[in-house]
């Protein structure tokens, strides 16, 4: 095991290549097997830097993204690579205007089937939905704690998991500040959103972005100067979750309320 792990780390360090272990891009698979993924003419790994924009002003909490992701990536029941939370911020008590108001958060079945009506309109409260997933961090805590290098940062910005090397130790699950990882009960290995890597390396968008009926999710390539995301980022005030963690998160939220945790 030690010999195999060392060889893999040396391979990554010396060649700067990526390993596709779950859903390898079939279009470049011959080059991956040969240890020369950079030779694949159809995908230039260092020409991309992937992230995502989520416009909370457009999210309606329908759960289409969750359903699409489960179908696309064969996510086991009771687990989610992406999920949606509903935030309810009660109206300010006029008799105690300085009292701290804490949000109520629910996410029944991860928002898989949308949300049942629970709050009355026009009562002065604030209600909104927040989709969550792996933040594809540039300085990911999960990769730092993995004892065998099974989870790693690809040169194109995606954080991936090599299930062939994963020990199921759960260190990465504990280290993730966003709660986006879980242990797959079928394989006893870590799993999470990988930005539908098998799709984006073929020029497609992610399943969740494709399924969103309002365009609340947008896959972005931050290295592409022609990507419309650059204009959006210039003209909108976007935030990341838990900025104090300094993880270099690349999941950008428009309209993020300060109560979101």
C-alpha positions in Angstrom: 0.0 0.0 0.0 2.8 2.4 0.9 4.6 1.7 -2.4 1.4 2.2 -4.5 0.6 5.4 -2.7 4.1 6.8 -3.2 4.0 6.0 -6.9 0.7 7.8 -7.3 1.9 10.9 -5.5 5.0 11.0 -7.6 3.0 10.6 -10.7 0.8 13.5 -9.8 3.7 15.7 -8.7 6.0 15.0 -11.7 3.5 14.9 -14.5 0.8 17.3 -13.3 -1.8 15.0 -14.7 -5.2 14.0 -13.3 -6.7 10.7 -12.5 -10.3 10.1 -13.3 -11.5 7.4 -11.0 -15.2 7.9 -10.8 -16.9 8.5 -14.2 -13.7 9.0 -16.2 -14.2 11.0 -19.4 -14.5 8.3 -22.0 -13.5 10.6 -24.7 -10.0 10.9 -23.2 -9.8 7.5 -21.5 -7.1 6.1 -23.6 -4.8 8.9 -22.7 -5.7 8.6 -19.0 -4.8 4.9 -19.0 -1.6 5.7 -20.8 -0.7 8.2 -18.1 -0.7 11.1 -20.6 -4.1 12.8 -20.2 -2.6 16.1 -21.4 -2.2 14.5 -24.8 -5.9 14.2 -25.3 -6.8 16.7 -28.0 -10.4 17.0 -26.8 -9.7 18.3 -23.3 -6.9 20.6 -22.2 -6.9 20.3 -18.5 -4.8 23.3 -17.8 -6.9 25.6 -20.0 -9.8 25.4 -17.4 -10.5 26.6 -13.9 -14.0 25.4 -12.9 -16.4 26.9 -10.5 -20.1 27.7 -10.2 -22.4 30.7 -9.7 -25.7 30.2 -7.8 -28.1 33.1 -8.1 -30.3 32.8 -5.0 -32.7 35.4 -6.4 -33.7 32.8 -9.0 -33.8 29.6 -6.9 -37.4 28.5 -6.3 -36.6 25.3 -4.2 -38.1 22.9 -6.7 -35.5 20.2 -6.1 -34.9 19.6 -9.8 -31.2 19.9 -9.3 -31.2 17.3 -6.5 -33.2 14.9 -8.6 -31.0 15.3 -11.6 -27.8 14.9 -9.7 -29.1 11.7 -8.0 -30.0 10.2 -11.4 -26.8 11.3 -13.1 -24.4 10.1 -10.4 -26.3 7.2 -8.9 -26.3 8.7 -5.5 -27.6 6.3 -2.8 -30.9 6.9 -1.0 -30.6 9.2 2.0 -27.4 10.8 0.8 -26.9 13.9 -1.4 -24.1 15.4 -3.5 -26.1 18.6 -3.7 -29.1 19.6 -1.6 -31.3 22.6 -1.0 -32.0 24.3 2.3 -35.0 26.6 3.1 -34.3 29.6 5.3 -37.1 31.3 7.2 -36.3 34.5 9.1 -39.2 35.5 11.3 -40.5 39.1 11.3 -38.9 41.5 13.7 -40.9 41.7 17.0 -41.8 45.4 17.2 -42.0 45.2 20.9 -38.4 43.9 21.1 -36.8 45.3 17.9 -33.3 44.7 19.2 -33.9 41.0 20.0 -31.7 38.6 18.0 -33.6 36.8 15.3 -32.3 33.3 14.4 -33.3 31.7 11.1 -35.2 28.5 10.9 -33.6 26.0 8.5 -35.1 22.9 7.0 -34.2 20.6 4.2 -36.6 17.6 4.1 -35.0 14.9 2.0 -32.4 17.4 0.9 -35.1 19.3 -1.0 -35.4 16.3 -3.3 -39.1 16.8 -3.9 -39.3 20.5 -3.2 -40.8 22.1 -0.1 -44.2 21.9 1.4 -46.0 25.2 2.2 -45.1 26.0 5.8 -45.1 29.7 6.2 -47.7 32.4 5.5 -47.0 35.1 3.0 -47.2 38.7 4.1 -46.4 38.1 7.7 -43.2 40.2 7.5 -40.9 37.1 7.5 -38.2 36.4 4.9 -38.0 33.1 3.1 -35.5 31.9 0.6 -33.7 28.8 -0.7 -30.0 28.0 -0.7 -28.6 25.1 -2.8 -25.4 23.6 -1.4 -22.7 21.3 -2.7 -19.0 20.8 -2.7 -17.3 24.3 -3.0 -14.4 22.9 -5.2 -12.0 24.8 -2.9 -8.6 25.9 -4.2 -7.2 25.3 -0.8 -9.3 22.4 0.3 -9.1 21.1 3.9 -10.2 17.6 2.7 -7.1 17.1 0.5 -4.8 18.2 3.3 -6.0 15.5 5.7 -6.3 12.5 3.4 -3.6 10.1 4.5 -3.2 8.4 1.1 -3.9 11.2 -1.4 -7.2 9.7 -2.5 -8.8 13.1 -2.6 -6.9 15.6 -4.6 -7.1 18.9 -6.5 -7.1 18.6 -10.3 -5.2 21.2 -12.3 -8.5 22.4 -13.7 -9.8 23.3 -10.2 -12.0 20.3 -9.6 -11.6 18.4 -6.3 -11.8 14.7 -7.1 -11.8 11.4 -5.2 -9.9 8.3 -6.2 -12.1 5.6 -4.9 -9.5 2.9 -5.7 -7.2 4.5 -3.0 -9.8 5.7 -0.5 -9.6 3.9 2.8 -12.9 5.1 4.1 -11.2 6.7 7.2 -13.7 9.6 7.1 -10.9 12.2 7.7 -12.0 14.2 4.7 -15.6 14.1 5.8 -14.7 15.5 9.2 -12.4 18.2 7.7 -15.0 19.6 5.2 -16.4 22.8 6.7 -19.4 22.7 4.4 -20.7 19.2 5.3 -20.7 18.1 1.6 -19.0 14.7 1.9 -20.4 11.4 3.0 -19.4 7.8 3.2 -21.0 5.8 0.4 -22.6 2.7 2.2 -22.2 0.6 -0.9 -18.4 1.0 -1.3 -17.4 2.4 2.1 -15.5 5.1 0.3 -15.9 8.9 0.5 -18.1 10.6 -2.1 -19.3 14.2 -2.9 -20.0 16.4 -5.9 -17.3 16.3 -8.5 -19.0 18.9 -10.8 -20.1 16.0 -13.0 -16.5 15.7 -14.2 -17.5 13.0 -16.8 -19.7 15.6 -18.4 -17.7 18.9 -18.2 -14.6 17.2 -19.7 -16.8 16.5 -22.7 -18.0 20.1 -23.1 -21.3 19.5 -21.3 -22.6 21.4 -18.3 -23.4 19.7 -15.0 -26.6 17.7 -14.5 -27.9 20.2 -11.9 -27.3 23.2 -14.1 -28.9 21.5 -17.0 -32.0 20.6 -15.0 -32.6 24.0 -13.2 -35.7 25.5 -14.7 -34.8 29.1 -13.7 -31.1 29.2 -14.5 -30.2 29.7 -10.8 -27.1 27.5 -11.3 -24.3 28.2 -13.8 -21.1 26.3 -14.4 -18.3 28.7 -15.0 -14.8 28.4 -16.5 -12.8 31.2 -14.8 -9.9 30.7 -17.3 -12.1 31.4 -20.3 -12.1 35.1 -21.0 -15.3 34.8 -23.0 -17.3 33.1 -20.2 -20.3 35.3 -19.4 -19.5 34.6 -15.7 -16.9 37.3 -15.7 -19.4 40.0 -16.5 -21.8 38.6 -13.9 -19.0 38.7 -11.2 -18.1 42.3 -12.1 -21.7 43.5 -12.0 -23.0 41.6 -8.9 -22.0 41.4 -5.3 -21.2 37.7 -4.8 -20.2 35.9 -1.6 -18.8 32.5 -0.7 -19.9 30.4 2.3 -17.7 30.7 5.4 -15.1 33.0 4.0 -13.3 33.0 7.3 -12.1 29.5 6.6 -10.0 30.8 3.7 -10.6 27.7 1.6 -10.6 29.4 -1.7 -14.1 28.3 -2.4 -15.2 28.6 -6.0 -19.0 28.4 -5.4 -20.2 32.0 -5.7 -23.5 33.1 -4.4 -25.5 36.1 -5.6 -28.0 37.4 -3.1 -26.5 35.5 -0.1 -28.2 36.6 3.2 -25.9 37.1 6.2 -27.9 34.5 8.1 -26.8 31.6 5.9 -24.4 29.3 7.6 
